[in-house]
Amino acid sequence: MSADRLAPAARPLVRALSEAFPDVGGTVTDAAEARRILDAAPARPGPPPPVRETLDRTIPGPEGAPPLPVRIYRPYGDAGPRPTVVYLHGGGWVLCGLDSHDRTVRTLCRTSGAVVVSVAHRLAPEARFPEPVRDAYAAVCWAAARLGALGGAPGALVVAGDSSGGGLAAAAALMARDLGGPRIALQALVYPVTDSRAVTDSYRRNAEGYYLTRRAMRWFAEQYFGPDGDRDHPYAAPVRADLSGMPPAHVVTAGCDPLCDEGRTYAERLRRAGGRATEGHYPAMFHGFLGFGDLLPDAAEAMGGLGRAIVETVPDRKIGGGDPGLTA
């Protein structure tokens, strides 16, 4: 493994993650088998970060589709209006769900003081493009119609996600613009998939040795698009869409990640289209680093930046939301 560009503290994490993750696109080519391997991986030790309340429920899916499982996270603090975040998990459109991202979403809830609606979109290859995008947009519409009941401030609806979920979040924001849907205050995107063609320099530079591989991403895309999927559709490749009129974004990227360049390019093209985009770029980090804030200072800093960007969607609200474990 080539780990020379990784921060020293990240190297053992990359080794452990690489050993536990299914070798998709190599020795593992079946989605169900990949899910079984991932489910059998040991859980992280220790209790999850506390939040005031979680609630599992289902919400209506898109027309003609099944209901969507969601998990609603409510933060500590006062009952005043706060941001509402619709969160789309990563996993290459094929893997993961509410439980795999529970720790990350709990930390985001604590850091931002937001109500977070974590969404279990349908997975590929059983549900291929554009069905997961439709799921993401349905969840955004559901949350937008219930901001008051969720405790959210008007005008402070955030769409967020990591990896493939970051791409779904950007696509949902595009759908909202195109269809005259809910007003989104912010896109909070963590190493997002924004380019279905995967031909950037970072794909070549970080093809292997840094946990997420180019081979894995190609396999994920094959599952998601199938043989006939439209990889050039704007919702499949938001970085190549017309980005005029899009909401502001905060984009987190990692230098040792195949997805680095497309995340940074998405932020740049938003700015070129007249929008606002801030970035948190971490040259010595890897894909998936955000979930290790207890071990990696860069991860804690990146989560703090996400929290601040989300808090700023509500004027005069302080970060921390009254959580006794955070400074206001």
ABEGO torsion letter per residue (X at the ends): XBAAABBAAAAAAAAAAAAABBBBGBABABAAAAAAAAAABBBBBEBBBBBABBBBBBBBBBBGBBBBBBBBBBBBEBABBBBBBBBBBBGGGABEEAAAAAAAAAAAAAAAGBBBBBBBBBBOAABBOAAAAAAAAAAAAAAAAAAAAAGBBBGABBBBEBEAAAAAAAAAAAAAAAAGBBBBABBBBBGBBABAAGABAAAAAAABGAGBBAAAAAAAAAAAAEAABBAABAAABAAABBABGBBBBBBBBBAABAAAAAAAAAAAAAAAAGBBBBBBBBAABBBGAAAAAAABAAAAAAAAAAAAAAAAABBGBBBGGGBAABBX
